[in-house]
Amino acid sequence: MPRSALDTLTRWVGRARALQRPSLPEHGAVRLNLGSSLLVAEGWINIDGGLSSLIAGLPPPLLRLAYRRSGMRSHMDEETFVDVLSRHRFVHHDLRYGIPFPDRCAQAIFSSHFFEHITRPDAERLAAEALRVLEPGGVIRISVPDLSWLFSEYERGAKRAVVDGIFDADGDGEYAHHRYMYDEELLGELLGGAGFTDITRCRFREGRVPDLEILDNREGSLVMEAARPGG
């Protein structure tokens, strides 16, 4: 299929899915993965504004074509790409405009290395949205680059690596560049300002959110969990 035909197909899929309202599963806990990219775990609803989430669920031949036209070869093999987008639930949505689910519907929310790709005002709105959709006692877990650690590395002499890590684009697309950075205090303020309580810094793959052995995939990140009051 020529590139122009693939672009046309992508636009058509995007228009069709923009008219759909995502539904909640009939059974089981609702768990939302914000800005998921292709980092997924069984049973989670993965909300992302990228191309991969847009084409999720298309027939495998079209997914294979998209893989070969994408920059995913350095991240995963073709069979894994097709399997992830065929078997897991994705919702294509720009999270700067909120979370497209009703109040108090979710048991848990996870987000890995997404909040640094949106502005602080957008992050504040998204944190408030996360509080809204969590059930009382529900938990959010956010993982971001640790600005304090980056500063310490800078002071130790890794200046070029740190600056490149902050400012270089992480691929293509709307969310490629970092738009804000966090240390423990700044991330805690974001969560507290939204109304979360029990704000805790967590170790790698330790916490209250399920499936961390799969979802926590960046050791050395700043990771914090918090709860919606009322549990």
C-alpha positions as CSV (number, residue, x, y, z in Angstrom):
1,M,0.0,0.0,0.0
2,P,1.5,3.4,-0.9
3,R,2.2,5.9,1.9
4,S,-0.6,8.2,0.7
5,A,-3.1,5.3,1.0
6,L,-1.9,4.5,4.5
7,D,-2.3,8.1,5.5
8,T,-5.9,8.1,4.1
9,L,-6.7,5.0,6.0
10,T,-5.3,6.4,9.2
11,R,-7.4,9.6,8.8
12,W,-10.5,7.5,8.1
13,V,-10.0,5.4,11.2
14,G,-9.4,8.5,13.3
15,R,-12.6,10.2,12.2
16,A,-14.6,7.0,12.8
17,R,-13.3,6.5,16.3
18,A,-13.7,10.1,17.2
19,L,-17.5,9.5,16.9
20,Q,-17.4,6.6,19.3
21,R,-17.7,7.0,23.1
22,P,-15.5,4.5,25.0
23,S,-17.4,2.0,27.1
24,L,-16.5,0.5,30.4
25,P,-15.9,-3.3,30.8
26,E,-19.0,-5.2,32.0
27,H,-17.0,-7.2,34.6
28,G,-13.9,-6.6,36.7
29,A,-12.0,-3.6,38.0
30,V,-11.4,-0.6,35.7
31,R,-7.8,0.3,35.5
32,L,-6.6,3.1,33.2
33,N,-3.1,3.5,31.7
34,L,-2.6,7.2,30.8
35,G,-0.3,7.9,27.9
36,S,0.4,4.2,27.6
37,S,2.1,4.1,24.2
38,L,2.7,0.3,23.9
39,L,3.5,-0.3,27.6
40,V,0.5,-2.5,28.5
41,A,-0.7,-5.1,30.9
42,E,-3.6,-7.5,30.7
43,G,-7.0,-6.0,31.6
44,W,-6.0,-2.3,31.5
45,I,-7.6,0.3,29.3
46,N,-4.8,2.1,27.5
47,I,-5.5,5.8,26.7
48,D,-3.1,7.4,24.3
49,G,-3.1,10.0,21.5
50,G,-0.5,8.4,19.3
51,L,-0.8,6.5,16.0
52,S,-0.5,3.1,17.6
53,S,-3.6,3.5,19.7
54,L,-5.5,4.9,16.7
55,I,-4.9,1.8,14.6
56,A,-5.2,-0.7,17.5
57,G,-7.7,-3.5,16.6
58,L,-7.2,-3.2,12.8
59,P,-6.6,-6.5,10.9
60,P,-3.1,-7.9,11.3
61,P,-2.1,-7.2,7.7
62,L,-2.8,-3.5,8.2
63,L,-0.9,-3.5,11.5
64,R,2.1,-5.1,9.9
65,L,2.0,-2.5,7.2
66,A,1.9,0.3,9.8
67,Y,4.8,-1.3,11.7
68,R,7.0,-1.3,8.6
69,R,6.1,2.4,8.0
70,S,6.7,3.4,11.6
71,G,9.8,3.9,13.7
72,M,9.0,1.1,16.0
73,R,11.7,-1.3,14.7
74,S,14.1,-0.2,17.4
75,H,11.6,-0.7,20.2
76,M,9.9,-4.0,19.5
77,D,9.7,-6.7,16.8
78,E,6.8,-6.9,14.4
79,E,5.0,-9.9,16.0
80,T,5.0,-8.2,19.4
81,F,3.7,-5.0,17.9
82,V,0.8,-6.8,16.2
83,D,0.0,-8.9,19.3
84,V,-0.1,-5.8,21.6
85,L,-2.4,-3.9,19.3
86,S,-4.6,-6.9,18.6
87,R,-5.2,-8.2,22.1
88,H,-5.2,-5.1,24.4
89,R,-7.8,-2.4,24.8
90,F,-6.8,1.0,23.5
91,V,-8.7,4.3,23.5
92,H,-7.3,6.9,21.1
93,H,-7.7,10.3,22.9
94,D,-5.8,13.5,23.6
95,L,-5.4,13.5,27.4
96,R,-5.0,17.3,27.4
97,Y,-8.8,17.3,27.0
98,G,-9.5,15.1,30.0
99,I,-10.2,11.4,30.6
100,P,-13.1,10.1,28.6
101,F,-14.7,8.1,31.4
102,P,-17.3,8.8,34.0
103,D,-16.8,9.8,37.6
104,R,-15.6,7.3,40.2
105,C,-15.3,4.4,37.8
106,A,-11.6,3.4,38.1
107,Q,-9.9,1.4,40.8
108,A,-6.4,2.4,39.6
109,I,-4.6,4.7,37.3
110,F,-1.0,4.3,36.0
111,S,1.1,6.7,33.9
112,S,4.7,6.2,33.0
113,H,6.8,9.0,31.5
114,F,3.9,10.9,30.1
115,F,3.3,13.9,32.5
116,E,6.7,15.4,31.5
117,H,5.5,15.6,27.9
118,I,2.6,18.0,28.7
119,T,2.7,21.5,30.2
120,R,2.2,22.1,33.9
121,P,-1.3,23.6,33.4
122,D,-2.3,20.6,31.3
123,A,-0.8,18.3,34.0
124,E,-2.8,20.0,36.7
125,R,-6.0,19.5,34.7
126,L,-5.1,15.9,34.0
127,A,-4.4,15.2,37.7
128,A,-7.8,16.7,38.6
129,E,-9.4,14.5,35.9
130,A,-7.7,11.5,37.4
131,L,-9.1,12.3,40.8
132,R,-12.5,12.6,39.3
133,V,-12.6,9.2,37.6
134,L,-11.0,7.3,40.5
135,E,-13.4,5.6,43.0
136,P,-12.9,6.7,46.6
137,G,-9.7,5.0,47.9
138,G,-8.5,4.5,44.3
139,V,-4.8,4.9,43.6
140,I,-2.8,6.7,41.0
141,R,0.8,6.0,40.2
142,I,2.9,8.4,38.2
143,S,6.4,7.7,37.0
144,V,8.5,10.6,35.5
145,P,12.3,11.4,35.0
146,D,13.8,12.5,38.3
147,L,14.9,16.1,38.0
148,S,16.9,16.0,41.2
149,W,18.9,12.9,40.0
150,L,19.5,14.7,36.6
151,F,20.9,17.7,38.4
152,S,23.2,15.6,40.5
153,E,24.4,13.8,37.3
154,Y,24.9,17.2,35.8
155,E,27.0,18.4,38.7
156,R,29.1,15.2,38.5
157,G,30.1,16.1,35.0
158,A,27.5,14.3,32.7
159,K,26.4,17.7,31.3
160,R,25.9,16.8,27.7
161,A,24.0,13.6,28.5
162,V,21.7,15.4,31.0
163,V,20.9,18.3,28.7
164,D,20.3,15.9,25.7
165,G,18.0,13.8,27.9
166,I,15.9,16.8,28.9
167,F,15.7,18.5,25.6
168,D,16.1,15.9,22.8
169,A,12.9,14.7,21.2
170,D,11.8,11.2,22.1
171,G,10.6,10.1,18.7
172,D,8.1,12.0,16.5
173,G,4.7,13.5,17.2
174,E,2.9,15.9,19.5
175,Y,4.3,14.4,22.7
176,A,7.9,13.9,21.5
177,H,9.4,16.8,23.5
178,H,9.5,17.3,27.3
179,R,7.4,20.3,28.4
180,Y,8.0,20.2,32.1
181,M,10.2,18.3,34.6
182,Y,9.6,17.1,38.2
183,D,11.4,16.4,41.4
184,E,9.6,14.9,44.4
185,E,8.4,18.2,45.7
186,L,7.0,19.4,42.4
187,L,5.2,16.1,41.7
188,G,3.9,16.0,45.2
189,E,2.5,19.5,44.8
190,L,0.8,18.4,41.5
191,L,-1.0,15.5,43.2
192,G,-1.8,17.4,46.4
193,G,-3.1,20.4,44.4
194,A,-5.5,18.1,42.6
195,G,-6.9,16.8,45.9
196,F,-5.1,13.6,46.4
197,T,-4.0,12.4,49.8
198,D,-1.6,9.7,51.1
199,I,1.1,10.9,48.6
200,T,4.0,8.6,48.8
201,R,7.3,8.1,46.9
202,C,7.7,4.5,45.8
203,R,10.5,2.2,45.0
204,F,10.7,0.5,41.6
205,R,8.0,-2.1,41.2
206,E,6.8,-1.6,44.8
207,G,3.4,0.0,45.5
208,R,-0.4,-0.4,45.6
209,V,-1.1,-0.4,41.9
210,P,-1.4,-3.9,40.2
211,D,0.9,-5.3,37.5
212,L,4.0,-3.3,38.4
213,E,6.3,-6.2,37.3
214,I,5.1,-5.3,33.8
215,L,4.2,-1.7,33.9
216,D,7.2,-0.3,35.9
217,N,9.8,-0.6,33.2
218,R,12.2,2.4,33.9
219,E,14.3,1.8,36.9
220,G,15.7,5.1,38.4
221,S,12.5,7.1,37.7
222,L,10.8,9.3,40.2
223,V,7.6,7.3,41.1
224,M,4.8,8.5,43.4
225,E,1.5,7.1,44.4
226,A,-1.5,8.9,45.9
227,A,-5.1,8.1,46.7
228,R,-8.5,9.7,46.2
229,P,-9.9,10.4,49.7
230,G,-12.8,8.5,51.1
231,G,-11.6,4.9,50.8
